[in-house]
Each structure stands twice: as structure tokens, then as C-alpha cells.
Amino acid sequence: MNTITITTWALALLGQVAADGAASADTAASVEIHSVWDFVVKGGPLMIPIGLCSLVALTVIIERMVSLRRRSVLPTDFLPGLKKVLGNGNEDRDEALEYCHSNGSPIANLFAAGIKRLGEPVELVEKYIQEAAQREVLKLRKYLRVLVAIASTAPLMGILGTTFGMITAFQTVAASSEALGKAELLAKGIYEAMITTAAGLLVTIPVLFAYHWLSAKIDRLVSEMDQVTVEFVEEYAQAPPAVDEPAPKLHSIDESEQDAERDEEESEPAAATA
């Protein structure tokens, strides 16, 4: 009887171990990630907006990289061609303006604003060029605010997804009587909840690097545009000629004495007559 009891107990223990091993194998298989799609699926619904943010950021970065190429902002052949058209004076202003408009680059727009005012005071020419420069800088920095918004929002969405995942994990453990004493169930829920935080950081870090790199590139291009524009103003903008005011006519001492003698001679006959 004792032998049968021990054998039965041993078989039950082996069965429990086998069941636990199978459950552990199922749990391990359920948490393994074999592809990016598994990573997205296990992250939950908030992986969708995080993924959309990554696509928008990638689009903006590629567009800005293409638009901020030096040959698009400061073409190497623009300035020599403009000097050839403009000549040594302002007589070819209309042709120079047409040349700038046909080029269409940011530096061409700055020069067009200055060419329209050639012949006017230098201060006025510089004022119009500065106003045009402000507009062009805004165009160069276009869409960079989108990168800032994505870099700020993506990690917050990741934390929100993790919070929802933790709530779900603890709710599952609290609602299941079989989960008591099984830490792997809670660990599985926390593991899946942390995926959204990782995804948010994976989006934020490259976007921040790209934003600062593009900002530094824009500052460098603006500095070069400023240098070229100053040289253009110094070469072609001329101060208006000063108007010479006529000097007041001064009477000499001799002329004053002659006028006094003449007045005395005219007054003597008048006194004698009286």
C-alpha cells in the first residue's frame, strides 16, 4: 500500500513539473520577438501613433536635407553670373532682377531685394535686404517645429502606453486566482508594457540629433549668405552725393566803408536843403 502511495505521489509530482515546464515554455514562446511586427504588436495600440510620428519625422528630415543642400541655397555660379549681368553700374538692373528671379535660390531673393533699391541710400538698401533675409530664414527653418513636437511627444506617448500596460498587467494578476505566486505572469505584462517606452525613445533620440544638425547647418548657411550680401552692398550700393550749400556772401571791410561814405554824401544835400 505504501509503495502504491509513493508511486502515485511521484507520478503526480512529475505531472505537475511537466505541466509547469509546458506552461513556462508557452510563456517564453509568447514573449519572444522574432520581427519588427512582433515588436509593434506586443506594444499595444499606442505603437500606431508612435510609428506615424517616426514616418513624419523621417519625411521631414529627408525633405530638409534635400532643400538645404548648399547648391540649392548658395549656388556657386550665381554670383559670377550676376556680376557679369550687372556690370560696373546700375544700368542693367532690370536684366539683373530677371536673372535673380530665374535662379530662385534664397541668396538670389536677397540680391533681388537689394538690386531694386540700388541708387538709394545705403541704409535703405540694407534695410530691405534684412527684411528679405528674415523671410528667407523662416523658409530655411520650415518644418523644424514639427521635429521638435515629435521629439517632445513620442516619449510621452511611450510612457502613456507603459502606464496602460502596467494597469492591464496588475488587473490581470488581481483578477486571476491562478496568478497568485506566479511572478512570470506579472513579468510578462510589465515586459510588454515597457515596449512602448522603448519605441518612444527610439523615435525621439534620432529626431533630436537630426534637429540640432539641421539647425547648425541653417546657421552656417545664413552666416555665408550674410557675408556675401555685405560684400555686394559694399561694391554696388553707393551713398548719395552730398549737396554743397552756397556759402554766405561776406562783405569786405572796404565795401562797408564805401557804403557808409555814400550814405553820408547823400545825407549832406538833404540837410542843406532843409
C-alpha positions in Angstrom: 0.0 0.0 0.0 2.8 2.3 0.9 4.6 1.5 -2.3 1.5 2.3 -4.4 1.0 5.6 -2.5 4.6 6.7 -3.1 4.4 5.8 -6.7 1.2 7.7 -7.2 2.7 10.8 -5.4 5.8 10.6 -7.6 3.7 10.4 -10.8 1.6 13.4 -9.7 4.7 15.4 -8.9 6.2 14.6 -12.3 3.0 15.6 -14.0 3.0 18.9 -12.2 6.6 19.6 -13.1 5.8 18.7 -16.8 2.8 21.0 -16.7 4.8 23.8 -15.2 7.5 23.2 -17.8 5.0 23.3 -20.6 3.4 26.5 -19.2 6.9 28.1 -18.9 7.7 27.1 -22.5 4.4 28.6 -23.7 5.2 31.8 -21.7 8.7 32.0 -23.1 7.4 31.4 -26.7 4.7 34.1 -26.2 7.2 36.8 -25.2 9.8 36.1 -27.8 10.2 38.8 -30.5 11.2 37.5 -34.0 10.5 40.5 -36.1 9.6 44.2 -36.0 6.0 43.3 -36.5 6.1 41.3 -33.2 7.6 44.3 -31.5 4.8 46.5 -32.8 2.0 44.1 -31.9 3.2 43.4 -28.4 3.5 47.2 -27.7 -0.2 47.8 -27.9 -2.4 50.4 -29.6 -0.1 53.4 -28.8 2.5 51.9 -31.1 0.4 53.2 -34.0 0.8 56.9 -33.3 4.5 56.4 -32.4 5.0 54.7 -35.7 3.2 57.5 -37.5 5.5 60.1 -35.7 8.5 58.2 -36.9 7.3 58.3 -40.6 6.5 62.0 -40.4 9.9 62.8 -38.8 11.7 60.7 -41.5 9.9 62.6 -44.3 10.7 66.0 -42.8 14.4 65.1 -42.3 14.8 63.9 -45.9 13.0 66.9 -47.3 15.1 69.4 -45.3 18.3 67.6 -46.2 17.4 68.0 -49.9 16.3 71.6 -49.6 19.3 72.7 -47.5 22.0 71.5 -49.9 24.5 74.2 -50.5 24.0 74.3 -54.2 20.3 74.9 -53.6 20.8 77.8 -51.2 24.1 79.3 -52.4 24.7 78.2 -56.0 28.4 78.6 -56.8 27.7 80.0 -60.3 25.1 82.6 -59.2 27.4 85.5 -58.0 29.7 85.4 -61.0 26.8 85.4 -63.4 25.1 88.3 -61.5 28.2 90.4 -61.7 28.5 89.7 -65.4 24.9 90.8 -65.9 25.0 93.8 -63.6 28.3 95.2 -64.8 30.0 98.1 -63.1 26.9 100.2 -62.6 23.1 100.1 -62.2 22.3 100.4 -65.9 21.4 96.6 -66.2 19.2 96.5 -63.2 16.1 95.0 -65.0 18.2 92.3 -66.5 19.8 91.5 -63.1 16.4 91.3 -61.5 15.2 88.8 -64.1 18.4 86.8 -63.6 17.7 86.6 -59.8 14.1 85.6 -60.3 15.0 82.9 -62.7 17.5 81.5 -60.2 15.0 81.3 -57.4 17.5 80.4 -54.6 17.4 82.1 -51.2 20.6 84.2 -51.9 19.0 85.3 -55.3 16.0 86.6 -53.4 18.2 88.6 -51.1 20.1 90.1 -54.0 16.9 90.9 -55.8 15.7 92.9 -52.8 18.9 94.9 -52.8 19.1 95.4 -56.6 15.6 97.0 -56.6 16.9 99.7 -54.3 20.3 100.4 -55.9 21.0 104.1 -56.1 19.2 104.8 -52.9 20.9 105.4 -49.6 22.9 102.5 -48.3 20.9 102.3 -45.1 17.7 101.8 -47.1 19.3 99.1 -49.2 20.5 97.3 -46.1 17.0 97.6 -44.5 15.3 95.9 -47.5 17.9 93.2 -47.6 17.5 92.5 -43.9 13.7 92.1 -44.3 14.2 89.7 -47.2 16.8 87.8 -45.2 14.3 87.3 -42.3 11.7 85.8 -44.8 14.3 83.5 -46.3 15.5 82.3 -42.8 11.9 81.4 -42.0 11.7 79.3 -45.2 15.0 77.6 -44.3 13.7 76.6 -40.9 10.4 75.4 -42.3 9.1 72.1 -40.7 11.8 72.2 -37.9 9.0 72.8 -35.4 7.5 69.5 -36.4 10.7 67.7 -35.4 10.6 69.5 -32.0 7.0 68.5 -31.5 7.7 64.8 -32.4 10.8 64.7 -30.2 8.7 66.0 -27.2 5.6 63.9 -27.8 6.9 60.4 -28.7 8.4 59.6 -25.3 5.3 60.9 -23.6 3.2 58.5 -25.7 5.6 55.7 -24.8 5.2 56.4 -21.1 1.4 56.5 -21.5 1.5 53.2 -23.3 3.6 51.7 -20.5 1.2 53.1 -17.9 -1.8 51.5 -19.6 0.2 48.2 -19.9 1.1 48.2 -16.2 -2.5 48.8 -15.3 -3.6 45.9 -17.5 -0.9 43.6 -16.1 -1.8 44.2 -12.5 -5.5 44.0 -13.3 -5.0 40.6 -14.9 -3.0 39.3 -11.9 -5.6 40.6 -9.5 -8.5 39.0 -11.4 -6.9 35.6 -11.8 -6.8 33.2 -8.8 -4.2 31.1 -10.7 -1.8 34.0 -11.0 -1.1 34.1 -7.2 2.5 33.1 -6.7 3.4 33.1 -10.4 5.7 36.1 -11.0 6.1 35.2 -14.7 2.6 36.4 -15.5 3.3 39.8 -13.9 6.7 40.0 -15.6 5.2 39.2 -18.9 2.7 42.1 -18.6 5.4 44.5 -17.5 7.7 43.3 -20.3 5.1 44.1 -22.9 4.2 47.4 -21.3 7.8 48.6 -21.5 7.9 48.2 -25.2 6.1 51.5 -25.9 8.6 53.4 -23.8 11.5 51.9 -25.7 9.7 52.7 -29.0 9.2 56.3 -28.0 12.8 56.7 -27.1 13.9 55.1 -30.4 12.0 57.8 -32.2 13.0 60.7 -30.0 16.8 60.3 -29.9 17.4 60.3 -33.7 14.9 63.1 -34.2 16.7 65.3 -31.7 20.1 64.6 -33.4 18.6 65.5 -36.8 17.0 68.7 -35.4 20.2 70.0 -34.0 22.2 69.0 -37.1 19.8 70.8 -39.4 19.7 73.9 -37.1 23.5 74.1 -37.2 23.5 73.7 -41.0 21.0 76.5 -41.3 23.1 78.8 -39.1 26.2 78.1 -41.2 24.3 78.9 -44.5 22.8 82.1 -43.0 26.3 83.2 -42.0 27.7 82.6 -45.5 24.7 84.5 -47.0 25.3 87.4 -44.8 29.0 87.6 -45.8 28.2 87.5 -49.5 25.4 90.1 -49.1 27.7 92.5 -47.2 30.3 92.3 -50.0 27.6 93.0 -52.6 26.3 96.1 -50.7 29.9 97.5 -50.3 30.6 97.0 -54.0 27.4 98.2 -55.6 25.5 100.3 -53.1 26.6 103.9 -53.2 25.9 106.7 -50.7 24.1 109.7 -52.2 26.3 112.6 -53.2 26.4 115.4 -50.6 24.7 118.6 -51.6 27.0 121.6 -51.3 25.2 124.6 -49.7 26.3 128.0 -51.0 28.4 129.9 -48.6 27.0 133.1 -47.2 28.4 136.2 -49.0 30.6 138.2 -46.8 31.1 141.9 -47.4 34.7 143.1 -47.1 35.6 146.0 -44.8 36.4 148.2 -47.8 32.9 147.7 -49.2 31.3 148.5 -45.9 33.3 151.8 -45.6 32.3 152.8 -49.1 28.7 152.2 -48.4 28.9 154.4 -45.2 30.6 157.3 -47.2 27.9 157.1 -49.9 25.2 157.4 -47.3 26.9 160.4 -45.7 27.2 162.2 -49.1 23.5 161.6 -49.8 22.5 163.0 -46.4 24.5 166.3 -46.7 22.5 167.8 -49.6 19.3 166.8 -47.9 20.4 168.7 -44.7 21.4 171.8 -46.7 18.1 172.0 -48.5 16.3 171.8 -45.2 
